[in-house]
Amino acid sequence: MGTGAGDESSDYGQLTPIPPGPRLGIGMDSCVIPLRHGGLSLVQTTDFFYPLVEDPYMMGRIACANVLSDLYAMGITECDNMLMLLSVSQKMNDKEREKVMPLMIRGFRDAAEEGGTSVTGGQTVINPWIIVGGVATVVCQPSDFIMPDSAVPGDVLVLTKPLGTQVAVNAHQWLDMPEKWNKIKLVVSKEEVEQAYQEAMLNMAMLNRTAASLMHTFNAHAATDITGFGILGHARNLAQQQRSDVAFVIHNLPILAKMAAISKACGNLFGLLQGTSSETSGGLLICLPREQAARFCAEMKSSRLGQGGGSGQEGGAGEGQQAWIIGIVEKGNRCARIIDKPRIIEVPPRGLGSAGQEGNNNTGVPSPSDSATIN
């Protein structure tokens, strides 16, 4: 994404100056470009990646949710238009192509519809690999978005989806790879791996739209979504964007059940407990005033907006989403860290219940003494 306003010494004459206003460019979730008309801004984002789950329809949904998440990270709940980017593998035969690609397209379109928008075009190419992604665009008023730069000491950090998607997807692949499965079979059952994989798919396909709406209600100061750089990488990037001298300190790590144990059994291969494990279409990491955070989490859990942010959609009548207070914002030099022994919150798959699980109480604000090790 380019951020330049153009060369005003152009031979084509004096360019109309870009009006003053908040701008974001490379390095953050979306670019924000002030328009020349009526105090409006153009907000746009793009993303794409390779398939990571076996279900083409779910892969389409995940790809769309991943693109939209960059808008949601700025508190934007509406999207005016989406384009789809699709690469068809030249290694697929005609039968595979005719079966897989329409399902992926339908999943992408369904998720876009759930987000209140539609797909009006895009680009499809032939490539050695399948690639799926898109572009999301919205024109909005300044009040529609929250610039990700206003965290202050005393805020707390809230996360709206559990970590561990990379571990869950890889562990599922290992079910058919004896040399890999033998490394983890003592700490997890095949049934638990399958449950974690299904839960990871549901989480990745879930829109962050409800969280984006509640960011306005509870006066969020900054946010980003957790994707390829892991919780710590994105926390560091967000900290660097802040206007105040702050540091983010993470005390709690909500992780899909058994994924922390798998990561340990693999010698921390994924860096999950260090916060560097990649996530796909992860939750929002939000800086909230301390007094608002518990209410935000409670509202997320009780909200009937569900994954789509609107009633009547698939998942719209669900029980809401869990969110966790995972850390604090303190005075510092715009950095982020995880404490030495973070509390690992085991997040069970939906439908199995969470009685007795850590993480039911998500209303407590962590203090420097909060720590725990994996059992």
Buried (B, 14 or more C-beta within 10 A) or exposed (E): EEEEEEEEEEEEEEEEEEEEEEBBEEEBBBBBBBEEEEEBBBBBBBBBBEBBBEBBBBBBBBBBBBBBBBBBBBBBBBBBBBBBBBBBBEEBEEEEBEEBBEBBBBBBBBBBBBBBBEBEEBEEEEEEEBBBBBBBBBBBEBEBBBBBBBBBEEBBBBBBBBBBBBBBBBBBBBBEEEEBBEBBBEBBEEEBBBBBBBBBBBBBBBBBBBBBBBBBEBEBBBBBBBBBBBBBBBBBBBBEBBEBEBBBBBBBBBBBBBBBBBBBBBEEBBBBBBBBBBBBBBBBBBBBBEEBBBBBBBBBEEBEBBBBBBEEBBBBEBEBBBBBBBBBBBEBEBEBBBBEEBBBBBBBBBEEEBEEEBBEEBEEBBEEEBBBEBE
